[in-house]
Amino acid sequence: MSDRLIQRGSLATAALVILIGLAAVGIVMSRMYQSSSGASAQNTAGDSAFNLAEAGTQAILSQLRANGCNPAALSGAATSGSDVTVTQTITGKGVFRVTFHPTGGTNTWSVTSAASGNRRVTNFPGLQCGTGGNPGCSYAVVGNTSLSVGNNAEVNDNSVTACGGGSCNVLTSTGALQAHTVNIPALSSFVASSGVNGNITIGNNGSGTYGSGNYGTVTVGNNSTLTFNASGGTYYFNSMTLGNNVTLNLAPGTYSISQLSIGNNLGLVVTPSGVVKVYTQTAAIGNNANINNNGTVANLGIYVYTSLQIGNNADVYGVISAPSGTTSVQLGNNDELDGSIVSGGSVTLGNNTEITYDTAASAAVTSLGVSCAGSSTGGTITAGTWREQF
């Protein structure tokens, strides 16, 4: 009897041990399943985040094409130093952010993109907005938004003929007003001066000579001379205000002037000979200006972001480029231009305007990188890779 009880007790104990063991195995397997399910969910979430980041970057590129390749002007943009971060939402997918890091090329950045709240960050080594097109233009004047020509205007000694119908936006080398589809690549973003080199002030009947640098305001009185003499230099100005009868000597180089205001009888001289490129947001120049007068057309390029106005009786030797559709370029009456105007916005030519657009002027357009055969609608994104960010 006692042996049987002992035997039954042993069996019960064994059964209990087996049940406990099975329960432990079940717990472990459950935890393994949960771990596997968690990893799978994380991978799925990571894949979704990667897809959202890539879709977001593609969406941003489309917006860049439409706005002239300026990330700072996009909806949801915030600037930190030279970087621009854009935060937007794709309906039904989520919030994403794209950060642009300049690489030094025109309209070219490296890009990081991520879905909001996810550690998986996608790196795109290169994003380029706009195909750029080939430099050059077969037209003497382009005013894509509008082109207005005053009375008695001539191109290469040919009287300007009336627009044959439609909305004429180009003026040919033979003086014909015509309507054509013209694609003008955007300028790179304007670079403002830091002002670290201080201001320049020259009174009436004075003179001053300066090297390259970042200047604040430049103020020059009447009958004075201002010279910048560092050939190949880069110059930045927050504003430049010149009085009447001022001589402005520019050494070959690049000049970025946020606001330019000049009185009557300007004499702009490129010295020594070489290429001068002037980038300006807004510029107003008075009457009787001599701008690179009788100089080499290819030695002066004026690149306009917002507006350029030149008064009456001016002589201009150079190429004017104003690609944005919102820009305005205006020449007064009796002006003579040896060169070209290529604008995505409006162009107004006063009465008795004379334009010389010959082989040298056409070559100058090409050498100065101005194009009316490009496009800002293209663009590429270099394939991206992702990483976990903690």
Rosetta blueprint (number, residue, H / E / L):
1 M L
2 S H
3 D H
4 R H
5 L H
6 I H
7 Q H
8 R H
9 G H
10 S H
11 L H
12 A H
13 T H
14 A H
15 A H
16 L H
17 V H
18 I H
19 L H
20 I H
21 G H
22 L H
23 A H
24 A H
25 V H
26 G H
27 I H
28 V H
29 M H
30 S H
31 R H
32 M H
33 Y H
34 Q H
35 S H
36 S H
37 S H
38 G H
39 A H
40 S H
41 A H
42 Q H
43 N H
44 T H
45 A H
46 G H
47 D H
48 S H
49 A H
50 F H
51 N H
52 L H
53 A H
54 E H
55 A H
56 G H
57 T H
58 Q H
59 A H
60 I H
61 L H
62 S H
63 Q H
64 L H
65 R H
66 A H
67 N H
68 G L
69 C L
70 N L
71 P H
72 A H
73 A H
74 L L
75 S L
76 G L
77 A E
78 A E
79 T E
80 S E
81 G L
82 S L
83 D E
84 V E
85 T E
86 V E
87 T E
88 Q E
89 T E
90 I E
91 T L
92 G L
93 K L
94 G E
95 V E
96 F E
97 R E
98 V E
99 T E
100 F E
101 H E
102 P E
103 T L
104 G L
105 G L
106 T L
107 N L
108 T E
109 W E
110 S E
111 V E
112 T E
113 S E
114 A E
115 A E
116 S L
117 G L
118 N L
119 R L
120 R E
121 V E
122 T E
123 N E
124 F E
125 P E
126 G E
127 L E
128 Q E
129 C E
130 G L
131 T L
132 G L
133 G L
134 N L
135 P L
136 G E
137 C L
138 S L
139 Y L
140 A L
141 V E
142 V E
143 G E
144 N L
145 T L
146 S E
147 L E
148 S E
149 V E
150 G L
151 N L
152 N L
153 A L
154 E E
155 V E
156 N L
157 D L
158 N E
159 S E
160 V L
161 T E
162 A L
163 C L
164 G L
165 G L
166 G L
167 S L
168 C L
169 N L
170 V E
171 L E
172 T L
173 S L
174 T L
175 G L
176 A E
177 L E
178 Q E
179 A L
180 H L
181 T L
182 V L
183 N E
184 I L
185 P L
186 A L
187 L L
188 S L
189 S L
190 F L
191 V L
192 A L
193 S L
194 S L
195 G L
196 V L
197 N L
198 G L
199 N L
200 I E
201 T E
202 I E
203 G L
204 N L
205 N L
206 G L
207 S E
208 G E
209 T E
210 Y E
211 G L
212 S L
213 G E
214 N E
215 Y E
216 G E
217 T E
218 V E
219 T E
220 V E
221 G L
222 N L
223 N L
224 S L
225 T E
226 L E
227 T E
228 F E
229 N L
230 A L
231 S L
232 G L
233 G E
234 T E
235 Y E
236 Y E
237 F E
238 N E
239 S E
240 M E
241 T E
242 L E
243 G L
244 N L
245 N L
246 V L
247 T E
248 L E
249 N E
250 L E
251 A L
252 P L
253 G E
254 T E
255 Y E
256 S E
257 I E
258 S E
259 Q E
260 L E
261 S E
262 I E
263 G L
264 N L
265 N L
266 L L
267 G E
268 L E
269 V E
270 V E
271 T L
272 P L
273 S L
274 G L
275 V L
276 V E
277 K E
278 V E
279 Y E
280 T E
281 Q E
282 T E
283 A E
284 A E
285 I E
286 G L
287 N L
288 N L
289 A L
290 N E
291 I E
292 N L
293 N L
294 N L
295 G L
296 T L
297 V H
298 A H
299 N H
300 L E
301 G E
302 I E
303 Y E
304 V E
305 Y E
306 T E
307 S E
308 L E
309 Q E
310 I E
311 G L
312 N L
313 N L
314 A L
315 D E
316 V E
317 Y E
318 G E
319 V E
320 I E
321 S E
322 A E
323 P L
324 S L
325 G L
326 T L
327 T L
328 S E
329 V E
330 Q E
331 L E
332 G L
333 N L
334 N L
335 D L
336 E E
337 L E
338 D E
339 G E
340 S E
341 I E
342 V E
343 S E
344 G L
345 G L
346 S E
347 V E
348 T E
349 L E
350 G L
351 N L
352 N L
353 T L
354 E E
355 I E
356 T E
357 Y L
358 D L
359 T H
360 A H
361 A H
362 S H
363 A H
364 A H
365 V H
366 T H
367 S H
368 L L
369 G L
370 V L
371 S E
372 C L
373 A E
374 G L
375 S L
376 S L
377 T L
378 G L
379 G E
380 T E
381 I E
382 T L
383 A L
384 G L
385 T E
386 W E
387 R E
388 E E
389 Q L
390 F L
